[in-house]
Amino acid sequence: MSTPFIIVGRDETTSYTLLDVSPAPANETQLDTLLDELATEANEAFANVSVVWADDSTAAVEQLVATLGEQHGESDYALTPAASGAPCELPRTMSLRGRAGSADRATVYQVDAIRGPGRGSFEVTGPCDDHTTEIRNRVRSSLNTHGFGWPQDRIAVRLTRNEYGNRYDSPTGLDLAIGCTVLAVAGRLPVECLEGASLVGELGPHVVLRVPRDLRASVRALAEDGATSVIVPEAAVDEATGLGIQVIGTTSLYGALEILAAHVHHPKICVHCTGGWIRAPHRPCTDRSPCANCRADDEPDHFHA
């Protein structure tokens, strides 16, 4: 599915110098505001700002370079080589998906975090556009309180709501999932450890997690959506229990990372957790729902009854 990317760089007539590329905000008003700000900064650097629709940042840059090459009639038009003379590589972005339950009573969200080149900015887009400033402030404050600091690159978080879900005010229950995905793309947690994770909890200026409004309804929605476990604030474990889903309590963002790293949220019959033949970070894997690596493996005896 194509999405818009903002690309900042200099058209050198025979080549293109890439300065920055990042996902564009889904909200048109936010996009227009951001483009105005970037245009001013780009002019000072003698650069240009472009918006390109593509599947990922690499494809977006390649598409822009191809278009500019055609405009200039330069068949060899390409990215400007690095100063060392080595070919200039496209910036690598890491995309990961962790499903999060919302605190707005019955709506399931998916959280996607992308880390790309930039200057330590933090963007949140999706159906919660009216509350992105609040979300950013809570998450950034919590990461600083925990001593993680903020990544020097640009972090973009996209929230996708279940098509049957409703929209309510102050979706604070998404904070914990956002915080964990941000830390994962920042290198604090292996990306594989987020696979299959569901988290509901509110972050704030203190280390202890807060219980978001109507947490039980959020956990029920996750269970009905197929989640097998959910990580919640320790104080809400009793409230979330009894809904047909494994409930794991933690008091802080630190604790959530430890749970994810130890694969506590995986099904009890996860082959890699119980079989003892893989110790590295891995995705949930069962006989009925094998992970991608095992589906591609020709050795069926990796699976256990």
N, C-alpha and C positions, 0 to 999 in steps of 0.2 A: 504494500500500500504506500503510495507516494505521499510525502509530507514536505512542507516548505522548509528550506534551510537558508539562513542568511550568510552570505559569503562576503568577506572584506578582503580586498587585495588591490594590486596595482597592475594595470594593463600596460605592459612595456612594448607593445606593438608586435614584437616577435616572441614574447613569452609572457607568462603571468606569475606575479609574485604573490603567493598566498599569505595573508596575515592572520585570518581568523575564519572559522566556519562553525556554526552552531544551529540547533533547531530553532525555528521561528515560533513565537507565541501563537497559539490558536486564535486568541481574541484579536479581532481586527484593530480595535482601538489601541491595545497594548502594542501590536505590531507597528502601527503608524507612529506611535510615540517613540518606540525603540529605533525605528528607521531614521526618524528626525535626529535623534541623539547621535546615532552612528554616523550619519551624513556629516555632521559638524566635525566629529573626531576624524573621520576619513579625509575630509578636505584638508585638515591640518597636516595629514601624513601623505597628501597627494595620492590618495587611494579612492577606490570606488566601492559602493555597496550594491550587492545584487541579491535577489531572492530567486531561488531555483527549487523546483519541485522534483524530488527524487526519492529513491528507497532508503538511502543513507547518505552520510556526509561525503563519503568518497565518490559515490556516483554523482552527487550534486556538483562537486568540484570538476570532475571529469566532463560533465555535461557543459558547464560554463566554459571550460578551456576549449572544448570542441567548437562551441558557438563562436567564441572570440576568434578562433583560428579561421573559421569560415568567413567571418566579417572582414578580417584583414587579408584574406587570400593567402594565408601562410600554412602550408601543409605540415610544416615542422613546428608549428606553434605548440608550446608545452609549458609546464611549470618551470619557473626559473630555477636553475641548479643552485644547490647550497653553496655557501662561500668557499667550502673546502674543495669544490669541484665535483663532489659526489652528486648523483641524481637527488633531486629534492623529493622526499617521500611525503605522501598525503598524511595528514594528521590522523591518528587512529582514535576511534571513539569506542567506548565499551558500553554496550546496552544490556541491561538486565531487567528481568521482570519478576516482581514479587507481588503476589496478590494480597491486598490489604482490605480488611473490613472497616467500614466507616462507622462513626459514632452517631450518624444521623438516622438512627433507628431501624433501617432495613435495607440498606443499599451496599452492594458489593462493588469494590473498586479494584482496578489493577494499577500498580505503580511502576512506571518505567523511569529509570534514571540513566542519564547519558553524561559522560565526562568528555569534554573536548577542549581544544585550545581556547584560551581566554584570559581574563584577569580576575579570577576569583569571584565571578558573579554567580548568582543563584536565581534560576527561573522556575516557576511552577505554573503549568498550564493545564487546562482541562475544564470540566464542568464546575469547578470550585473557583472560577476566576474572581468572584466577588470577595473571596477570602484568602487570596494568594499572599497578600502582604502579611496577614496574621500567621499563616502557615510558615512562611519563610522566617519570620521573626522568632517563632517558637523553636523551630528546628535548629536554626543557626545558634540561638542562645543556648540550647541544650548541648549541642556539640562543643561549644566553647566551655560550658560549665564542666563537662566531662573531661576536658583537657585534650580533645582531639584537634582543636583548631579548625580552620576552614581550608579546604583544598585550594591551591593557587590557580587551578584551571577553572573553566566555566562548567557549572553543573546545571543541567536542565532536567526537570522532573515533569513527566506527563502523567496525568491522572485520567483513567478511562473508567467510566461508570457502567455497571451492568445495565443492559438495555431496558430491563424491567424495573430498575431502581427509581426511587424518587429523589428529589433534591431538597435538602433541608439546610438550615443555617448552621454555621460554625462546625464544620466537619472535623473536629479535633482528633477523632479516633484514628485518622490517617497518619498522624505525626510519627508514630513509632516505625511504621513501614517505610515512610519517606526517609527517616533518619538512618535506618539500616541499609537501604539501597544506596543512599549517598555515600555512606562509609564504605560500602562494598566497591563502588566504582572508584573511590579514592584509595583503594588498596588496603583497607583495614580488615576486610573479610573476603575470603575467596568467593567469587561470584556464584560458583556452583552451590554454595551453602544456602543461597536464597531460594533455590528451586523448591517449589511446593510450599513455601512459607506463607502463613497468614498471620498478621499482627494487628492488634487493636490497642491503642494506648495514646495518651496525650503527653507531649513533651512540654517542658517549660524551663524557667531559669534555674530550677533546682534539680538535683540528681534523681530524686524519687519520681517514678512515673505517676501520672494522675489518671484517675478513672474517668473516661469520657462519658457523656450523657448516653443513656439507653444502651449500654454496652451489651446487655443480654440480647437485645434485638439484633445487634450487629453480628454477634456470634451465631445466632440462629440463622441469619441470612447466609453466612459463610458455610454453615453446615448444609443448608439446603442447596447451596451452589456446588457442593462436592468436596469442600475442604475437609481434611481428616484431622487437622490439629490447628490450634490457634494459640499464639503467645499474647498474654494479657498482663496488666499490672497485678502484682501479687494480691493486692487488696480486693481484686474483683474475681478471684478464682471461684469462690462459692457462688457468686452471682452468675457466672458463665457456665457452671457445671450442670450436667443433666440434659444436654441438648444433642447428644449423639456425636460429639466431637471431642477429641482429646484437648484438654485445657492445660496449658503450661504457664505458670506464673513467674514473674520476675519483678524485681523492684526498680530496675534501672536499665538504661540503654546498654551499659556494660553487660548486664546479665543477659539481655536479648542476644547480643553478639556471641556470648559464650554458648548459649543454647543452640544458635544456628551453626556455629563452628563444630559443635559436638553432635550435630544431626539429631538432637533430641526430638525435633518436630517430625522426623521421618516416621513412616509406618513401622510398627513393631516387627513386621515381617520383611523389612527392607533387606535385600540380599547382601548388600555391601556393609550394612551395619551388623548383621548377625553372622554372616558367613566367614568373616575374619580374613578374607583374601584381599581386601582393599582398605588401606588406612588413610589414603589421601582424601581431600574434599571430593564429594560426589553428589550426584542427584539421586532422589528417591528411586528405588528400583525393586519391583516385586515380580513374582512369576507371571502374574496377570498383566502387569503394567511395567515392562522392563524399560530401563533408561536407554537413551540413544546408543550409547557405547555397546551395551549388551545386545541390542537389536542387530547391530552390525557385526557382532562377534560370532564366529563360526563354531564356538565351543559351548554347546548347550549345557554341559555339566557344571557351568558356573551357577546354574540355578538350583535351588534346593526346595524340597517339598516343605 
